[in-house]
Amino acid sequence: MSAEPMPIPISSARDTALNTNSLSSQSSSLPLWDRLSKWASENKAIVYTIAGIAVVITGAGVVYYRSDSRKSRQESSSDEKKRASKKERRKAKKDKEKEQAEPQPRPVPEEEPKPKTPTVEPDPLDGLPQINESTVESLSDQERKEYATKLKAAGNKAYGDKSYNEAIDLYGKAILCKPDPIFYSNRAACYNALGNWDKVVEDTTAAIALDNEYVKALNRRANAYEHLEKFSEALLDYTASCIIDGFRNEQSAQSVERLLKKVAEAKGKAILGGKEKKLPSPTFVTNYLQSFRPRPRPEGLEETADLDEESGKGQLRTGLVAMEKKTGEGYDAASQAFDKALKLRDLGEHEAFAYNMRGTFRYLRGENADALKDLDRSVELQPSLTQSYIKRASMHLELGNREGAAQDFEKATAQKQDDPDIYYHRAQLHFILAEFAEAAKDYQKSIDLDKDFIFSHIQLGVTQYKMGSIASSMATFRRCIKNFDKMPDVYNYYGELLLDQQKYQEAIEKFETAIEMEKQTKPLGMNVLPLINKALALFQWKQDFQEAEKLCQKALIIDPECDIAVATMAQLLLQQGKVTEALKYFERAAELSRTEGEIVNALSYAEATRTQLEVQEKYPRLASRLQGMGGQFGAPGMR
């Protein structure tokens, strides 16, 4: 979940797809996973090696960078062959022999073959005695070897004729004569053709036990595991296969990506199903609430109003007072007060507002269905309360209902066409859908109606940046600093733009200014994003892991449930090779995530990290090879 709900990101990976996360976060900061990996997807530098694959999670999914481009791999192939050691040449010869030994289905000819003179091929089984567990004991080693070769040849012929059961029997007899990984793998190919996935796993496991770098057997077992819906096991096998095969097999690499997503989605659904509904971090809540212009309390709910604290109106006021603390405890108290206010009733003209506020906090807890009901009731009671339409539009968009969101903005405009919040939040919708020109128009309209709302200016600058108008964007932010020089948000977001341009020193200066202002103006409810942004800048610029970690730890002391701080910490640990510690942080990030998409992104990182650990444990020889591959990506530092 993005911890920042104001302006949307400088670089959104969801340029064409509907972003169901960003509207809820309404962030000018990059969404959580985009922020961590944006520079990697562009520079291929800050990446971490998972089974020899540089994995980057973006809003568009999991991105893998192979160790080299195809072009460079082809250009260097001849030189690599010349440098190959004797051991490598022997391995290549062995792999080739395995390839030739694999049974291949007979290809369908593209055109009718010309008639040939009939010939009689010798039967490979001629002269073979009856082979079973009893008779094989009496055979010499040489006889076993010869008979095994003949049985394998006969099995290959039967496989080519699609006589799979016959081939299974022949390969089984060959195994009796000589337990060979190729024979097991060939028999597994027959079971594969018959869809007997348990037997495929059994035979490929036997083959791998005899040769743990047998790529074809690993791929075959991975495929069987996938059919058996054992996705974690399949992911591990495909991962090991990719390392051994040097990423020459594009299909295996794509399978890693597919399985990583499947594993994360399966676990994500389970987590979401049993997830406790609670408010996100105070950083997230604060920024969501202040994405709406501050308004005075409704008449009759002022601090001086004579209200019974145990009445509906009294509890409504209690909730508003608690919200002003901008702390986790304050927001929890506000949520409880709004619930209690509606139970006590007697709200009079404030009933619609009470449903609006309860719906807001239900939405923040992830209770979207109940939140929508509350907002539906709010607009029924008071159609002029445009904020209820705007919030409902946000929920519709998060649920993928773009049409419903657009309709709510139209209804809000019909009620009060001069409400600047309508245009600001409608601009967010356009931005998310990569309709930047329309977004810029709405941000400007919001400014024209109310020039004092800082986030309209910030997001206009971000939109100009996305449109490629860098000079206009920088000018907008310079005006923001002039007109809102006491607002830390301006410096934080301007720093993000500078960081995106790799102007590290200037960016860090802006983040430090934002940090000092946050300390002075909001000591109890400090926004921790400037701390995290500074950590990321030091990480990218100087690879200063120690200072970056300190900043993340400080952010987590202030806001323990800030998921972006948790995920950034995980990345820092992973870049230093502290894989086990990183895994804990990625899993924690998944726990803190608010929507299914956010959970899946966090779990994708976690599962990739877990797979790396399993590869190192199960295939110790591959672990060193894995480490050797890591250097080819430019990790852990930035260029």
SULWO-V630537 format. One record per residue. PHI is phi in whole degrees, -180 to 180 (999 if undefined). OMEGA is omega in degrees with one decimal (none if undefined). BURIAL is + if it has 9 or more other C-alpha atoms within 8 Angstrom, else -. Layout:
PHI/OMEGA/BURIAL, PHI/OMEGA/BURIAL
This chain:
999/178.1/+, -72/-180.0/+, -80/-171.8/+, -116/-177.1/+, -99/-179.0/+, -84/-172.4/+, -56/-176.8/+, -79/-168.8/+, -66/172.9/+, -59/-176.8/+, -130/179.8/-, -94/179.2/+, -77/-178.0/-, -101/-174.0/+, -68/-176.2/-, -113/-178.5/-, -85/177.4/-, -70/-179.5/-, -92/-177.6/+, -90/179.7/+, -103/-167.9/+, -68/-177.6/+, -68/177.6/+, -68/-179.7/+, -90/177.5/+, 41/-167.5/+, -106/170.1/+, -81/169.6/+, -73/177.0/+, -64/174.2/+, -56/-170.4/+, -43/-172.7/+, -79/175.0/+, -65/-178.9/+, -62/-177.3/+, -77/-171.2/+, -124/-175.2/+, -56/-177.0/+, -66/179.5/+, -70/-178.8/+, -66/-179.7/+, -91/-173.0/-, -107/-177.0/-, 52/-176.5/+, -116/-177.7/+, -86/-176.7/+, -133/175.2/+, -126/-172.1/+, -89/173.5/+, -114/-179.4/+, 53/176.2/+, 79/178.1/+, -113/175.2/+, -81/-173.4/+, -105/175.5/+, -131/177.1/+, -94/175.8/+, -124/178.1/+, -63/-179.9/+, -89/-179.9/-, 125/-178.8/-, -92/-179.0/+, -109/179.0/+, -116/173.5/+, -109/177.5/+, -70/-175.3/+, -63/175.4/+, -152/174.4/-, -73/179.1/-, -60/-176.9/-, -62/-177.5/-, -66/179.0/-, -67/179.5/+, -68/-177.9/-, -65/-175.5/-, -96/-173.0/-, -63/-177.1/-, -67/178.4/-, -66/-179.6/-, -63/179.8/-, -63/-179.7/-, -66/-177.5/-, -87/-175.5/-, -59/179.3/-, -79/177.8/-, -60/-179.7/-, -62/179.9/-, -65/179.6/-, -66/178.2/+, -65/178.8/-, -64/179.3/-, -63/179.0/-, -65/179.6/-, -63/178.6/-, -62/-179.6/-, -65/178.6/-, -63/177.8/-, -63/-179.2/+, -60/-178.6/-, -70/-178.1/-, -78/-179.2/-, -64/176.4/+, -68/179.9/+, -120/175.1/-, -62/-179.9/-, -68/-178.4/-, -70/175.9/-, -82/-177.8/-, -66/-179.6/-, -71/176.6/-, -142/-176.3/-, -62/178.9/-, -71/178.2/-, -71/179.9/-, -59/179.1/-, -119/177.2/-, -68/-178.4/-, -57/176.5/-, -130/179.2/-, -109/178.8/-, -80/178.9/-, -66/178.2/-, -79/-178.6/-, -63/-178.4/-, -90/179.6/-, -59/176.3/-, 84/179.9/-, -86/174.7/-, -74/175.2/-, -66/-177.8/-, -107/172.0/+, -152/-175.0/-, -61/-178.2/-, -79/-174.2/-, -72/-175.8/+, -66/-179.4/+, -64/-176.6/-, -86/-177.7/-, -86/175.3/-, -76/179.2/-, -59/-179.5/-, -66/178.8/-, -64/178.5/-, -60/-179.5/+, -64/-179.0/+, -65/-178.7/-, -65/179.3/+, -62/179.5/+, -63/179.7/+, -66/179.0/+, -65/177.0/+, -63/180.0/+, -61/178.5/+, -67/177.3/+, -65/177.9/+, -62/-179.9/+, -65/179.5/+, -64/177.5/+, -62/178.6/+, -62/177.5/+, -85/-178.4/-, 64/173.5/-, -92/-167.6/+, -68/-179.6/+, -65/176.4/-, -64/179.6/+, -63/178.6/+, -60/179.8/+, -63/-178.1/+, -67/178.2/+, -65/177.7/+, -62/177.9/+, -69/176.9/+, -62/179.2/+, -66/177.0/+, -60/179.6/+, -74/-175.0/+, -156/177.5/+, -63/-174.6/+, -130/-178.0/+, -59/179.8/+, -66/-178.9/+, -64/178.2/+, -63/-179.5/+, -65/178.0/+, -64/179.2/+, -67/176.1/+, -62/177.9/+, -62/177.3/+, -67/178.0/+, -63/177.1/+, -61/179.4/+, -64/179.8/-, -89/179.7/-, 75/178.5/-, -93/-168.8/+, -70/178.3/+, -63/179.2/-, -71/175.4/+, -60/179.5/+, -60/-178.2/+, -61/-176.2/-, -75/178.3/+, -68/176.4/+, -63/176.7/+, -65/178.9/+, -64/-178.3/+, -69/176.9/+, -63/178.3/-, -83/178.9/-, -150/-172.4/-, -77/173.9/-, -116/-179.0/-, -84/-171.5/+, -60/-175.9/+, -64/178.7/-, -68/177.6/+, -62/179.5/+, -65/-178.8/+, -67/179.2/+, -69/178.3/+, -60/178.3/+, -62/178.8/+, -66/177.5/+, -58/-179.2/+, -65/176.9/+, -64/178.8/-, -85/-179.4/-, 61/172.1/-, -99/-167.8/+, -69/179.9/+, -64/178.7/-, -66/178.7/+, -64/179.3/+, -61/179.9/+, -63/-178.8/+, -66/178.4/+, -63/179.3/+, -64/178.6/+, -60/179.4/+, -60/-179.5/+, -62/-179.9/+, -65/-176.6/+, -62/-173.9/+, -83/178.6/+, 63/177.3/-, 64/176.7/+, -78/-177.1/-, -95/-178.1/+, -62/-178.0/-, -64/178.8/-, -66/179.3/+, -63/177.7/+, -67/178.1/-, -66/176.3/+, -58/-179.8/+, -63/-179.0/+, -63/-177.3/-, -70/178.2/+, -59/179.2/+, -67/-179.4/+, -62/-179.3/+, -62/-178.6/+, -65/-179.2/+, -66/179.8/+, -63/-179.9/-, -71/179.4/+, -62/178.7/+, -62/179.8/+, -66/179.6/-, -65/-177.7/+, -65/-179.1/+, -64/-178.5/-, -103/-174.7/-, -75/176.2/-, -68/179.1/-, -82/178.4/-, -144/-178.6/-, -68/175.1/+, -73/-176.9/+, -62/178.2/+, -59/176.2/+, -60/-179.5/+, -65/-176.7/+, -62/-179.5/+, -57/-176.2/+, -71/175.0/+, -65/-176.7/+, -64/-177.7/-, -86/169.4/+, -78/170.7/+, -107/-179.2/-, -62/178.9/-, -65/179.7/-, -130/177.0/-, -65/177.8/-, -62/177.3/-, -56/-179.6/-, -59/-178.3/-, 101/178.5/-, -114/179.4/+, -64/-179.1/+, -62/-178.0/-, -85/-177.9/-, -67/-179.4/-, -86/-176.6/-, -128/172.7/-, -73/-176.2/-, -61/-179.2/+, -97/175.0/-, -97/178.8/+, -59/179.5/+, -65/179.3/+, -63/179.4/+, -70/177.6/+, -63/177.0/+, -66/178.0/+, -58/178.8/+, -63/-180.0/+, -66/177.9/+, -65/-179.6/+, -64/179.2/+, -60/-175.5/+, -67/177.9/-, -71/178.8/+, 57/176.7/+, -123/178.2/+, -59/180.0/-, -65/179.7/-, -65/-179.3/+, -69/176.3/+, -63/179.6/+, -65/179.5/+, -64/-179.5/+, -60/179.2/+, -66/-179.1/+, -67/179.3/+, -67/175.4/+, -61/-176.6/+, -67/-179.3/+, -59/-178.7/+, -74/175.6/+, -73/-179.2/-, -76/180.0/-, 62/-179.1/-, 52/-177.4/-, -98/178.4/+, 56/-177.0/-, -70/-178.4/-, -98/-176.2/+, -62/179.7/+, -62/179.1/+, -65/178.8/+, -64/176.8/+, -64/177.2/+, -60/-176.6/+, -71/177.9/+, -65/177.8/+, -61/178.4/+, -61/-177.4/+, -74/173.6/+, -65/177.4/+, -62/179.8/+, -65/176.3/+, -80/-179.4/+, 89/179.2/+, -94/-170.2/+, -64/-177.8/+, -62/179.2/-, -67/179.1/+, -62/178.8/+, -63/177.9/+, -62/179.5/+, -64/-178.9/+, -73/173.7/+, -59/-179.3/-, -67/-179.4/+, -62/-178.5/+, -73/174.8/+, -65/-177.2/-, -74/-175.6/-, -146/-178.3/-, -59/-178.7/+, -77/179.2/-, -81/-171.0/+, -64/-179.4/+, -59/179.1/+, -66/176.0/+, -64/-177.1/+, -63/-179.7/+, -66/178.8/+, -66/177.1/+, -61/178.3/+, -60/179.5/+, -66/178.2/+, -59/-178.6/+, -66/178.7/+, -62/178.8/+, -86/177.0/-, 88/-178.2/-, -97/-177.5/+, -64/-179.0/-, -64/179.0/-, -63/178.2/+, -64/-179.0/+, -63/179.9/+, -64/179.5/+, -66/176.8/+, -65/177.1/+, -64/179.6/-, -64/179.2/+, -64/179.6/+, -64/179.3/+, -64/-179.4/-, -79/-175.2/+, -155/-172.8/+, -72/178.5/-, -103/176.5/-, -83/-176.5/+, -64/178.6/+, -62/-179.7/+, -59/-175.0/+, -73/177.3/+, -63/-176.7/+, -75/174.5/+, -68/175.6/+, -63/176.9/+, -60/178.4/+, -61/179.1/+, -61/-178.8/+, -61/-179.1/+, -60/-179.8/+, -87/178.0/+, 64/175.7/+, -95/-167.6/+, -68/179.8/+, -62/178.1/-, -66/178.7/+, -62/-178.9/+, -61/178.9/+, -61/-178.2/+, -70/176.4/+, -62/179.5/+, -65/177.2/+, -62/178.2/+, -62/178.4/+, -67/-179.6/+, -60/-179.1/-, -82/179.8/+, -156/-175.5/-, -79/-175.3/-, -92/-179.9/-, -90/-169.6/+, -62/-171.5/+, -73/173.6/+, -64/178.7/+, -67/-179.1/+, -61/-175.8/+, -71/174.3/+, -62/177.6/+, -62/178.3/+, -65/179.6/+, -64/176.7/+, -60/178.1/+, -62/179.2/+, -65/-180.0/+, -79/179.0/-, 92/179.0/-, -89/-173.7/+, -63/-178.7/-, -61/179.0/-, -64/179.9/+, -63/-179.9/+, -63/178.8/+, -64/178.2/-, -61/-179.2/+, -71/176.3/+, -65/175.9/-, -65/178.5/-, -60/-179.4/+, -65/179.0/+, -69/-173.6/-, -90/-178.5/-, -129/-171.2/+, -68/-179.8/+, -102/-177.6/-, -102/-178.2/+, -62/-177.6/+, -59/-178.9/-, -60/-177.7/+, -68/179.8/+, -63/-176.2/+, -74/174.7/+, -64/176.3/+, -60/178.9/+, -64/177.8/+, -64/178.7/+, -66/177.7/+, -64/178.5/+, -62/178.1/-, -90/-179.6/-, 63/172.7/-, -91/-166.1/+, -65/-176.6/+, -62/179.1/-, -63/-179.7/+, -62/-178.9/+, -62/177.7/+, -61/179.2/+, -67/179.4/+, -63/-179.7/+, -65/176.2/+, -62/179.1/+, -62/-179.4/+, -62/-178.7/+, -64/178.6/-, -65/178.4/+, -62/-180.0/+, -61/-175.3/+, -76/-172.9/-, -94/-176.6/-, -138/-175.4/+, -60/-178.0/-, -93/-178.2/-, -121/-174.8/+, -62/172.8/+, -76/-172.9/-, -87/-175.8/+, -62/176.1/+, -59/176.7/+, -63/-178.6/+, -68/178.5/+, -62/177.6/+, -65/177.4/+, -60/179.5/+, -64/179.5/+, -64/178.4/+, -65/178.2/+, -64/-177.1/+, -70/-172.1/+, -82/-171.7/+, -115/-173.7/-, 53/-179.4/+, -84/-176.0/+, -63/-175.1/+, -62/-179.5/-, -69/178.6/+, -62/178.5/+, -63/179.8/+, -60/-179.8/-, -65/177.9/+, -66/178.5/+, -63/178.1/+, -64/178.2/+, -61/-177.9/+, -75/174.0/+, -69/179.8/-, -71/-177.5/-, -136/-174.8/+, -60/-176.7/-, -107/177.1/+, -79/-172.9/+, -65/-179.3/+, -70/174.8/+, -67/178.7/+, -63/-177.6/+, -68/177.2/+, -65/177.9/+, -61/178.5/+, -60/179.3/+, -63/-179.4/+, -61/179.0/+, -66/-178.7/+, -64/179.7/+, -63/179.1/+, -93/179.5/-, 81/178.5/-, -89/-168.0/+, -67/-178.3/+, -62/178.6/-, -66/-179.7/+, -61/-179.3/+, -58/179.7/+, -61/-179.5/+, -70/177.5/+, -63/178.5/+, -66/176.2/+, -66/177.9/+, -62/177.9/+, -65/178.7/+, -63/-176.8/+, -83/-177.5/+, -66/-170.1/+, -102/-178.3/+, -118/-178.8/+, -61/-179.9/+, -62/178.9/-, -67/178.7/+, -63/-179.6/+, -63/178.2/+, -61/179.8/+, -64/-178.9/+, -69/176.9/+, -61/174.5/+, -62/-176.5/+, -61/-177.9/+, -69/176.5/+, -63/179.0/+, -67/179.0/+, -62/179.3/+, -64/177.9/+, -60/178.9/+, -62/-178.3/+, -67/177.2/+, -61/-178.9/+, -64/-178.5/+, -79/-174.5/-, -81/-178.4/-, -126/-176.1/+, -55/-178.9/+, -67/179.8/-, -79/-177.0/+, -61/180.0/+, -67/177.9/-, -66/178.4/+, -62/179.4/+, -64/178.9/+, -64/-179.9/-, -71/-174.5/+, -57/-177.6/+, -66/-176.6/-, -75/-176.2/+, -101/-176.3/+, 83/177.8/+, -76/3.7/+, -91/-172.0/+, -85/178.8/+, -107/171.0/+, -95/none/-
